[in-house]
Amino acid sequence: MTIPSTKKIILSLGLSIVLGLAFYNTKDIMFGAPFSVKTAKDGETVTNDFLQINGYAKHASFVKINGRNITIDKNGNFSDGALLSPGYNIVEVKMADRFGKEKRKIYHLVANPPSSVATSLDKNYKLENN
């Protein structure tokens, strides 16, 4: 068994570093940019009629919640929300990155906000017959 020369070891190590850096810098093109969303879990019942949605979309050209564009800061963070109707709701969070790849996350939620009735106890209302 022969021991590889120092020159071959350095050349192999250098080539490995170059290939590793090339993969690291192009992985978003191959696999799509990172996209994460923080909100209620899919299938959950929520007690509020407004759903807060936060997330991160690296290299995003746009992020949409139910088809509505939302703003993204320079670091790729976004924070917005969706108004839910009582009962079953579908919320779609979609992004497209600068490389043309799209990613989406769909949440199926049930909104069960507490019922509220407007009342006023300090006013006496009288019906007047004309």
PyMOL commands that set and color helices and strands:
alter all, ss='L'
color gray80, all
select helices_A, chain A and resi 6-31
alter helices_A, ss='H'
color red, helices_A
select strands_A, chain A and resi 35-38+45-46+50-57+60-65+68-70+77-83+87-97+102-111
alter strands_A, ss='S'
color yellow, strands_A
deselect
rebuild
show_as cartoon
